[in-house]
């Protein structure tokens, strides 16, 4: 007999979340010979030609994985180009192009040993060249060359690798033509200046500025990916690499992209020369680009796609006993992203003049703390997970499961202890405190009215004008804000952009806030906390979203905010300097993160944990809380029919 499964699924989701936090072992090891890393077991595959829908807003913007910093690009390019290491479904580092890696000096110098038989191929799978250690030097030279890569993906190598920052700054002094002509070949300025050695075609060595036990996790991210100099030469130089496409790029990954219709469809075809002969791949993978989840649902109903995510309305409909899909609800893959509400501290109006009403309000600590204690987001979380919304509760900045102390304690639990937060109870958000919220609201109104702020303060919230789902979510958000604060404090203004959030909204600084998720590039808190530091050009959020870096001559009302940011930055730098005791390093970072959250420099929003209907066994999909390999379509188990709730959750009596 069928019955409502929400409670059973809630227990299942909680158990799955607990299990997902058990990874991370071996991160502090200085040697890995790869003996257990290869996945030699064949995976059950009922589907030969996989079809998945993707929102059109997730269209890729570049075919150069070294230049990409967007998840939308990564979910395509991770299937086309392989790096040194990857992760298995448990989130553990395993060999990829590097068959083994080691450090003989406690983690300051790391040597990666390149396997035989890795080929570069063209779109049709024709052999172009061997993938060698020299390609990884060429790739890093590209990243560190100011003119070639326009500062993309520089933050980690600049911070970690000897001579990287010096080389980057040196390339700035050159002309574009001179910089484009640079290579990483023998006798090059790159090898002279940067802590990279290529003793032979099978060995690449990275010299870190200090011991970095977590450095191998960086090898899963695009900043250390390879580029073949032969491809650069074939394309006619660096300028043409910037505009390369699926037809003229070189591939060494699982698939080549044999068809690309922008905004419409992509077809990935199994690479016939792929090095991992024991892995399971699809013959083809097709991404259908859609305008909304409703179109994805139509594709599912017509049996045109093999997986569909479920929004709030659809999930509630399917959870009815008489729905034909009721017994096929399964947990979706948990996103590696920790989502926050990122304030814009230096906002403009649409005419380009400063929005002083907002800027004064958001610089006020009491205003931000009223949100921290008073904003009840449960109804908004239901947009992601209508059945078990509390599993989306997020109270931190760093993602859970990223790294662990020597006794196995999750780093975020150190932050929890510093903040005195109880564990999530699955019933009500643990940081909600209506009395404190009302107190801070009253304080903020008094302090801000005194400096000319008018209430309610308007929050300019931007969505795609063509996305009905986004509009529905925004309307729910507006109602949750009203329910949380009434009508006299803040008001959400729903505004739209046409095609590019970045170009139309973020760059001109029009938004009041943005809900944005960060997924770690490597397994250390620095990759999260460093994105919010003050005065750092490579701090992604400080430079791009919060715009705090633009406040170099603070007004009186901004001085306290800038001072808080400076203190937070000092704490992060202090933690980053601890390299010989990882437990002490994590403890220092936890203090910095607690300070950030207590001053609400960002507002934790949610985890993305939902439900789907799927012919893919989500337990076999790549799962790691760092790096760029989560989207690699490799060793996925599938069936010709959708998985049932009973198969993936358990019997529902």
N, C-alpha and C positions, 0 to 999 in steps of 0.2 A: 504494500500500500504506500502511495506517495504521500509525502507531507512537506511542509515548509522546511527548507534545509538551512536557514540562516544560522541557527545556533551551532549546528554541526559543522558548518563551513567555517564559522568563526574559530572554533577550536582547532580545526585543521590548519587554518591560516596562521594561528598563533604558534602551533607546533612547527610549521614550516619556517617561520621567521626565526624561531629559536635555533633550529638546525642550521640555518644559513649563516649564523654567527659563529659557527664552530671552525671555520676555515682560518687561514692565516698562518698555519704552522710552517716552520722552516724559513720564514722571512729573514731571520737573523743568522741563518747558516751562511758560512762563507764558502761552501762548496756544494755543487750538485752535479753528479755524473750522469743524470738523465736516465738511469737504469729503469726507474719505475714511471717515467714521465710519458712514454709513448703510449698512445691508445691503440693497441693492436687488435682489440676485440671488434668484430663486426657488429654494427648496430642495426637493429631491425628497421627496415625501411619499406613501408607499403607504397609510398608515393615516389615516383621517379622524377616527375616534373612538378615542383612546388610552386604554388601561386599565393602571394600575399599582397594585401592592399596596404598602401601608405598614404597618409594625408599629403595633399599637394604642397602644403606649407613645409613639408620635410624634403623638398627637392634639394639635391646637392648643388653646391656652388663651385666646386673645384674637383678636378681629377688628380690633383697632386696631394697625396696624403701628408707630405711634409708641411704643406701650407695650411691644411685644414685644422681648425680648432672647434668645429661644430659637430655635435652628435649626429646631425642630419647627414653630414658627409661621411662620418665614420661608419654608419650602418651600411653604407655602400662600399667604401674603399677598403674596409677590413677584410672583405671577401676577395679583393683583387690583388692586394699586396701583403706579404708576410713580413714580420719583424723577427727579432732574435728569439723572443720567448712568447708564449701564449699561456692561457690558463685552461684548466679542465672544468667540468661542471661543478666541482666542489670549490672552485675559486683558488686552486693551488697553482703555483707557477710550474710549467712543464716546458720541455724543449720545443723549439720551433725550428727556425733556420740554424740557430745555435744548438748543437746536440748536447753541449755541456757548458758549464761556466764555473769559475772558481776565483778565489782571492787568497793570496798568500800573505797578505799583510793586514788582516783584520778588517777588510772592507774598504780600503782606500784605493786599491788598484784592482780592477775587475777584468778578467780575461774570458772572452767568449770564443768557443771553438766551433767553426762553421762546418756543417755537415756536407758530405758529397752529394752530388746529384740534384742540386737546386737550380732550376733553369729559369731564365727570363724568356718569356714567349710573347708573341704578338696576339692580337685580338682573336685570331683563328687558331691559336695554339701552336703556331710555328716557332721553333726554337730560335732565339736571338743570341743568348750568351749564358754562361754560368753566372750564378749569383755568388759573389765572393766577398771576402772581408773588405776589399777596396770599395765596394758599393756602400758600405756603412760609413766609411770615411767621407765619401762623396755626399752621402745624405746629410751628415752632420755639417759639412762645409756649407751646404745649401741652406740649412736652417740658420747657421750663424752668420751668413752673408746678408748684410742689411738690405742690399738692393735686390737680391734674389728672392728672399722670403719675407721681406717687409715686416720683420720682427715677430712673425708668427712662430709659436712653439719655442721661443727662446728662453722662457723663464727658468726651466729646469736645467738645461745645459749651462746657462750663464751662472746659475747659482752653484752647480755641482762640479763641473769639469774644469780642471786647471786650464788657464789660458783662454777659456771660451769667451769671457767678457772682453778681454783685451783684443781678441781677434774681431769680435763683433764691432767694437768701437773703431778699430783700425779700418774695417771695410767702409765705415761711414765717411772716412776722409778721402775715399777714392771717388772717381767719377763712375757713373753707371756703367760705362763701357769697360772700364778697368775691372770693376767688381764682377761683371758678367764673365770676364775672361778667366777668372780664378778657378783652379781645380784643387783636388786633394791628392794629386799625384806625388810621386817621389820628388823630393826637393822643394815641395810647395811651401808657401808661407803658412798655410794651414797646419801642416804637420810640424813645422818649425815652432809655431806659437801655441798650439792647442794640445792638451794632454791626451792625445790619441796616437796609438802606434799600430801599424799594420806590418808585423814582421814577415808575414806571408799571406797568401790568399785564403788561408783557412783560419786565421787568427786575428782578432781585433781586440785591442786593449784600451781601456778607459782609465785615466788617472783622475781620481776625485780630489777635491780641495782638502777633504778631511775624511776620516772613516765614515762610510755610508752603507751600513748593512742592508738597507732597503733598496740599494741601487738596482739590483736585478729586476725589481718590479717596474722600474723606469723603462726597461727594455721591452715592455709590452706596449709602450706608447709611441706615437708617431714621431716624436722628436728624435728618436734613435732608429728610425726606419731607413732602409736602403734606397739609393737611387743609382742607376747604372750610368756611368759617364758615356757609355756607348749610346744610350738613348738620347742623352743631351746632344751629343754630336750628330746623331741621325736626324734629330728635329731641327738642327741648325742653330743651336745655342740656347742660352738661358731664357731669352725673351720668348722663344717659342714654347719652352717647357711650361711657362705660365698659362699658356692658352691651349695646352694639349687636351685631347679628348679621348674617348674610349677607343677610337679607331687607330690612333697613332701612339698611345702610351704602351709601355712594357709592363707585363704582369709576371708575378711569381707566386700568386696566391691560389686559393682554391678554385677560383672561377675567372673567366674573362667576361667582359661585358660586350656581348655580341650585337646588342641592339639598344639604342637609347633614343627615345622620343621625349624631349623635355616636357615635364609636366603631365606626361601621359603614361609611359611604360618603359621599363628597363628589363632586359633579359640577360641573365647571367648563365653562362654555359660552362660546364665542368672543364677544368684545365686538364687536358690529356697528359701533360708532362708534370703534374703536381708531384712534389717530392714525397708526400706522405701516402704511400701506396696502400697502407692498411686502413686508412680512414674511410668513412662513408660520406659520400657527396651525392647530391642530386644531379641528374643529367642536365636539367635547367632549373633556374629559379627566376620567376617573373614577379616584379614589383608593379602592381597596378596603382597608379596615382589617382586619388579620389579627392573630391572637395569636402566630403563630410563622412562621419560614421554611418549615416543613413545609406549612403551609396555602398559602403563596405558591407552593410547588412544585406542589401539587395544582392550583392555578389555572392554572399554566403548562402542565402536562400536559393539562389539559382545554381548552387554548387560550382561556382566559378573560382572560389578561393578556398584555401585550406585552413584558415585561421581568422578569427574575428574577435577584436576586443569589444567589451560590452559597456556602454554608458549607462547612466542611472536609469533612464526610462526603460531601455531594453532589458536591463537586468531585472528590474522589478516585474516586468511582463513575463519573462521566462521563469521567474521563481513561482509562478502560479502552477498549481498541481496539474491543471489540464493542458499546459503548454507542451508542445511536442519536444521542445529542447530542454525541458525541466531536468531530465536525468543526465544531461551532458554538460552541466556547469562544472568547470574545472578552474583551479587557481592559475592566474596568469603568472608569467615570469616576473619576479620582483625587480623593479628598476634599481640600478646602482646609484641613483641620484637622490641626494638630500635637497629638498626644495625649501626655499626661503622666500619671504617677501623682502625684496631689496628696495630700500628707500632711495629716492633721488634727492640728495641734499643740495643740489645746485640746479634747480629746475628752471626752465624757460616757459614763457607763454608761447602761443602759436605765432605771435608777431616777433619772436626772438628776444623779447625783453625779459628780465628776471621775474619769476613768479614769487614775489616777496611774501605774499600771504602764506603760500605753502612752505617756502624756504625757512621762514621764521618759525612756523609750527613744527616742522620736522626736526629742526635743530634743538628743540626744547625736550629735555629728558623726560619730564612728566608726561608730555604728549605721547612719546613713544612707549613709556611704561604703562600708560592706560591701555594701549593696544596689547601689550604683552600679557597683562592680567585679565583683560576684558573681552578680547576678541574670541568668540566661540565659533570655531570653524567646522563643527561637525557636519552641518548641512552642506557645506561646500565640499567636504571630503566625500560626501555621498555621490558627488558627480563622478568620482573615480571608483568608489566602492559602495554601492547602495545597500549591500547586504551586511557587510561587516566594516563600516566606516572607521571604527576606532583603531583598526590595524594601521591606518594611515597617519596616526598621531605622531608628530615629530616635535621633539623638544630641544634639538641640538642643531649645530651647524654641520659638524663632521658626520659622515654617514656611519651608522653602526656597522660592525664587522670589518672595518678597514684595517685595524691593527690591534694587537693585544700585548699586554704586559707579559713578563716572564712566567707569571702564575696563571695566565690564561684570561685575565680580566680584560673585557672589551674597553678600549680607550674611552668610549662615550660614557661608560659607567664611572670613570674618573671625573668626567665633567659633571655628571649627575651628583656625585658626592660633593664636589666643590660648590655646587649651587644649592645643595640641600633639597633636591627634588626627589619625591618618591617615585617608585617604579610605576609605569603606566598600568592602570587597573582594567582597561578595556571597557569601561562604562562611561566615565566623564573625563575630559581633558585635565591632566593633573596640575597644570599651571594656572587654570582659571581661578580667580579670586575676585568676586564681584565687589567686595568691600574695598580692596586695594585699588581696583580699577576705578571705582567711583571717586576715591580719594585723589588719585592722580589726575583724573579727568577734571575735577574741580580745581586742582592746583594749576593745571595747564591752562584752563580758561582764564583764570585770574592773571597768571604771568603773561600770557600772550595777548590778552586784551590790553594790558598796560603798554604794550609796544605796537599796538595798532592792528593786530590780527583780528579778522572778522570771522564769525562762526555762523553756520557750520563750515569747517574747513573742507574745501572740495578736493577729492582725490581723483585725479585724471587717470583712468584705467583704460588701456588700449587693447583692442581685439581686432582680428581680421574681419573686415566688413563682409566678406563672402562666406563666413563660417557660422552657421546657425547654432551649432553645438557650443561654440565659444560665446555666442550671445546668450544662450540659455544659462551657461555657467556664470556669466557676468551678472545676469539678473539674480541668480541665486546668491552670488557674492554680495550684491547690493542689499539684498534682504537680510543676510546674516550680519552685515555691518549695522543696519538699522536695528535689528533685534538686539545686538550687543551694546549699542551706545545711544539709542534713541535718535531723535531728529536734530538735536541742538549741538552736536559735537563735530561730526564729520558726515560727509555725503559723497557717495561714489558717482562720478561722472563716467559713463560708458562712452568711449570714443573709439573711432575706427581708423585703421590704415588700409591702404589698397593692396599692396603686394609685399612690402618689406618692412617688418618691424624695426630692423636695425637702421635702415636708411631713412625711413619716414618719421621714426619716433625716438629711438635710442640716441642716434647721433646728434639730432638737434635738441636733445634733452627735454622732451615734452612730457614724459611720463612722471607721475608721482611715485609710483612703485611698479615693480615687475615681479611676478612669480616665476622664479628661475631656479633650475636644479643644477647642482654641481656634482659631477662624478669624478672621483680622484684619478689623476694620471699615474700616480704611484702610491705605494702603501705607506704613507707617513702623513701625520696631521698638517705638516707644513704646506702640503699641496692645497688644503682647504684654507687654512688660516692666513697663508701668505697672499691669498687673493683679495684680502680686505685691508692690507696694510697701507698706511698713509705715506704719500710721497714716492711710491714705487711705481714706475711706468709699466712694469710687467705685472702689477697686481690687477687681475682681470676686472674684478668688480669695482675696485676703487677708481680705476681709470675709465671704465665703460658704463657702469650702471649707477653706482652711488654718486659718482663724480666728485667725491670728496677731494681727490687730488687737484681738482680745479680751484679749490678754496685755499689759495696760498696767502691771501691777505684778508683774513676773516673779519667780518663785521662783528660788532659787539655781541650780537645775539648768537653768533657762530663760534665764539671763542671757546666756550666750554666743550662744544662738540669736537672741535679740532684738538683740544687738549686730551680728551678721552681717546681719540684716535691715535694720538702720539703715544700715550701711555700703553695702549693696546699693542701698537707696533713695537715698542720697546720690549714688551713681554714676549712677543712672538720671536723677535730677534734673539732674545736671551735664551729661549727654549731651543731655537735652531742651532745655537752654538754648542749645545750639549750633544756630543757625538760618541762618547765612550761609555754611556750608561743609558740604554734605551728606556728603562723604567723611569729614570729621572727625567729624560727628555719628554716622555709622555705626560708625566706629572706636571712639568712646567707648561706644556701646551694646554693641558686641561685648565690650569689657572687662567691662562690667556683667553681661552674660549669662554670660560665662565664669565670673565670680565666683559667680554664682547656682548654676551647674551644678556647679562644683568643690566647693561647700558643700552640694550636693544639697538645695536648698530645694524643688525639684521633681525628679522622676526621669523623664527622657524614656522614653516607652513605645513608640509606634509611629506609622506612617503607615497610613492606611486605603486600601490599594490591592489590589483583589481582581479577581474574574472574574465573568462573568455570561453569560446567554443573553439575546439582545436582538434585537428588530425595530427598535430605535432605533440610529442611527449615533452612537455615543458621542462621536465627534470633532466633532460639530456642537452638542453640549450646552454651555451656558455654562460657562466655565472661567476663574476668576480667584482669586487667593490673598487677596482682600480684598473687602469690601462684602457686600451681601445679594442679589446678582443671580444667583448660581450656580444657583439653583433655578428660574429663569424658563424656562417651557416655550415657547420662541420660536425659530423658525428651526431646528427639529430635523428632520433628514432621517430617513425611516423606509422600511421595506419591508413588504410583506405577509407575507414569510417571514423567519425569523431570519437575521441576518448569519452568515457562515461564518468560521472561523478563517483560511482562506485570504484572504478579503476584507479582514479587519482586521489580520492579522499577517503573512501571506505564505504562500507555498506550503510545505507540509510534505511532504518527499519520503519 
